[in-house]
Amino acid sequence: MAAMEQMPLMKSVVYESFRIEPPVPVQYGRAKQDLVIESHDAAFEIKEGEMICGYQPFATRDPKIFDRADEFVPDRFIGDGEKLLQHVLWSNGPETQSPSLKDKQCVGKDFIVFIARLLVVELFLRYDTFDVEAAVSYRWAPPSR
């Protein structure tokens, strides 16, 4: 585990993978209190009891945050790029925060990142070269009216 912490490119590749294709792209919940959700361009009032649905790739592929937002950039989170980790989301919170009892952030996020890092390391330990064919498995779209 300590050796993996000394591999910034491998860590960045894992975070970039989760940024491009979040493990759980859609989350929903009921507002526990009145709140305002803000974007770059607008603010939305949510009343207590209303259902909220979030499509995570709207945030993790935001071109105002991420340069070349729809492109896989392996070294995006190296050096100063580590500051962008606050925009890699885990349901109800960023990568830079730890889950707590007071939020709905994924309690397994640290385990998932660890296992993903192990997978990348294992691939490179096991194979000298390999080809990868990448494709989008699905794309959620809101229902048409």
N, C-alpha and C positions, 0 to 999 in steps of 0.2 A: 504494500500500500504506500509506503514511504517513497519507493522508487517511482510509482505512478505520479506522485505529487511533483516530481522533478521533470515531468514530461509536458511542458506547456502546449506543444502542438497537439498532442494526443488529447489533452483536456479540452482545448479549443475545438477540435473536430467533434467531440462528443456534444459540447454545448451548441455548436452550429447545427448539428443534426437535429437536436431537440428544438432549436429555433425554427428551422425550416419545416419540420414535420413534428409538431408537438404530440406527445404520446396520447393526450386526451384533448382534442382540439375544441370540443364544445362543453361548456359548463353552464349549469343553470342553478338558480336558487330563488328563494323568496326573500324580499327585502325585510329586514328586522326592524328598520326604522327609516324615516324619510332621509333621502340622501341625494346628492348631485354627483353625476358621473360626467367628467370632463374629457373632451378630446382636444386635439390641437385647434379645432375650428368651432366647437360648440359645447354647450353644457346641457345635460338632460336631467330633469327632475324625476326622481323615482319615489313613489309613495310607499309607505309601510304596507306590506302584504302583497305588493305587486311582484310578479315573476320577472326575473332578469335572466337573459340568456346571453352568454358571451361566446364569440367565435375567436379563439385565441390567435390564429394566424393573422387576424386584422392587426393585432398588436405586435406580434413577433416578426411580421413582414412589413412593418411600417417604414416607408421610404424616407420619412422625416427623421427617423431614428437610425435606421440601418442603411448605409451606403450599399448600393447593389442589393437591395432587400430580397429579391427573388432568386439571387444567385448564391450557391454554396461557396463560402469563402473560408477555407480551412483555418487560416490564422487570424480570423476576425477578433477573437477574444484573447490575443496575446499582447502583453505590454499595456499600453494605454487602452487597448480594446477591452481589457477586463472591466472597465467602467460600464460597458454595455450589458454586462450580466444582470444589471438591475432591470433590464427589459426582456430577459428570458423568464417566462412566467410558468408557474406551477399552480394551476387553478386559481387560487386566491392570493397569490403572492409571488414576488420575484425570487430568482435564484439566490440573491444576496441575503434573504431573510430565512430564518428557521421556522418551521411549523410550530404552532402553539395551540392550546386548547380553545383560544378565542377566535381562530380563523378557520377557514376551510381549505387551507393550503395542503397539498398532498403530503401526507405523513411519510410516504415512502420515497420522497424525492431524492434524498441522499443515497439510499440504497440503489435506486434506479440508475443514478449517475455512476455510482461505483461499478455496478454490473456492466453498464455500457462501456466504461473504461476498460474493464477486464476483457470484454469481447474484442475491442480494438487491439489491445495488447496481444491477446491470444492469436488473432489473425496474423499479426506481423511476426510473432514468434514461430508460428506453425508453417507459414508459406513465404517463400522468397518473393514470388510475384503472384498476382491474381488479377483477374478482370472483374469489373463490377458493372452490372447493367442496372441503372437507376430508373425508377418509374414511380409515378404518384399512384398510391393504392386507392385513393378516393378523394373526393373534394365535396365537402358539405356545402350546400347552397340553401338559402332560405326558400321556403315554398313560394311559388309564384301566385299572384292573386288573380 
